[in-house]
Amino acid sequence: MNELNEFLEFLYENIDDSRIEVSKKMKYGFRFYSISLHLEQKNDTNFEDSTGLVSMDSSYNNINILIDCRNNCIEFSVNMDDTVVEDTELTKKWADILENHLNTKIENRVTELINNGLSKTDLLRDYKLKKIIK
């Protein structure tokens, strides 16, 4: 599975690209990692519809990779086409790489979730004040 490994290496080299999202789930006591890409491709087709508005068509490519530590496989899908690669060594390698990556970002992610969850309430202000006043 050299091609899949090379593609994962390419994604990891570009992991800070805003179009790449990495996440982790725990289910049945096993780790599952997901790498998702939602890539917009704009067509140069402009036209005027009946309301006089100019429109531009866009199409999307969705690439999803699921690293499944329960079944020791990697599910790879592009749009509606998918395949499953059963390779214990490759699964473990990329699970470890993504675990290390996510662990370096966990503190920022938790802070971001708290801020997003409380942002529309006065609780965020109270929470931040409590941290400052300690």
C-alpha positions in Angstrom: 0.0 0.0 0.0 2.8 2.3 -0.9 0.5 4.7 -2.8 -1.9 5.2 0.1 1.1 5.7 2.5 2.6 8.3 0.1 -0.8 10.1 -0.1 -1.1 10.1 3.7 2.4 11.5 3.9 1.4 14.3 1.5 -1.6 15.1 3.6 0.4 15.2 6.8 3.0 17.5 5.2 0.1 19.9 4.4 -1.9 19.2 7.6 -2.2 22.9 8.5 -4.1 23.6 5.3 -7.6 24.9 6.2 -9.1 22.3 3.8 -7.8 19.4 5.8 -9.5 18.4 9.0 -8.2 15.7 11.4 -10.4 14.2 14.2 -10.4 11.3 16.6 -13.3 9.3 18.0 -13.3 6.5 20.6 -15.7 3.7 20.0 -15.9 0.2 21.6 -12.6 1.0 23.4 -10.8 1.6 20.0 -9.4 4.7 18.4 -10.7 5.9 15.0 -9.0 8.7 13.2 -10.5 10.7 10.3 -8.9 12.9 7.8 -11.4 14.8 5.7 -10.9 17.2 2.7 -13.7 19.2 1.1 -12.3 20.6 -2.1 -14.2 23.1 -4.1 -13.6 23.3 -7.9 -15.0 26.4 -9.5 -16.1 26.2 -13.1 -15.6 29.2 -15.3 -19.2 29.0 -16.5 -20.9 32.3 -15.7 -24.5 32.9 -16.9 -27.4 35.2 -16.2 -30.5 33.5 -14.9 -34.1 34.7 -15.2 -33.7 37.1 -12.2 -30.7 38.8 -13.8 -28.2 37.3 -11.4 -24.8 36.1 -12.5 -24.1 32.5 -11.2 -21.0 30.4 -11.1 -21.3 26.7 -10.9 -19.0 24.8 -8.5 -18.4 21.2 -7.9 -16.9 19.5 -4.9 -14.5 16.6 -4.3 -14.9 15.0 -0.9 -11.9 12.9 0.3 -12.3 10.9 3.5 -9.8 8.6 5.1 -10.8 6.6 8.2 -8.1 4.9 10.2 -9.9 2.1 12.1 -7.8 0.6 14.9 -10.6 -1.8 15.8 -10.5 -3.7 12.5 -6.9 -2.7 11.6 -7.9 -1.2 8.3 -8.0 2.1 6.5 -11.2 3.2 4.7 -10.5 5.5 1.8 -13.3 7.2 -0.1 -13.5 9.9 -2.8 -17.0 11.3 -3.3 -19.1 8.1 -3.4 -16.3 5.7 -4.4 -14.5 3.9 -1.7 -12.2 1.0 -0.8 -10.9 -0.7 2.4 -7.2 -1.5 2.9 -6.5 -4.1 5.5 -3.0 -3.5 6.6 -2.2 -3.7 10.3 1.2 -2.1 10.0 0.1 0.9 8.0 -2.9 1.4 10.3 -0.8 1.4 13.4 1.8 3.7 11.8 -0.8 6.4 10.9 -2.8 6.0 14.1 0.4 6.7 16.1 1.3 9.7 13.8 -2.2 11.2 14.1 -2.4 10.6 17.9 0.9 12.5 18.4 -0.4 15.3 16.1 -3.7 15.6 17.9 -2.1 15.5 21.4 0.0 18.5 20.6 -3.2 20.5 19.7 -5.5 19.2 22.4 -5.2 22.1 24.8 -6.0 24.7 22.1 -8.9 22.6 20.8 -10.5 22.3 24.2 -10.2 26.1 24.7 -11.7 26.7 21.3 -14.6 24.4 22.0 -15.3 26.1 25.4 -15.1 29.5 23.8 -17.5 28.5 20.9 -19.9 26.8 23.3 -20.2 29.7 25.7 -19.7 32.6 23.2 -23.3 33.6 23.0 -23.8 33.8 26.7 -22.5 35.8 29.7 -21.0 32.6 31.0 -17.9 33.0 28.9 -17.1 36.3 30.5 -17.7 34.8 34.0 -15.5 31.7 33.1 -12.6 33.9 31.9 -12.9 36.2 34.9 -12.8 33.2 37.3 -9.6 32.1 35.6 -8.0 35.5 35.9 -9.0 36.2 39.5 -7.7 32.9 40.9 
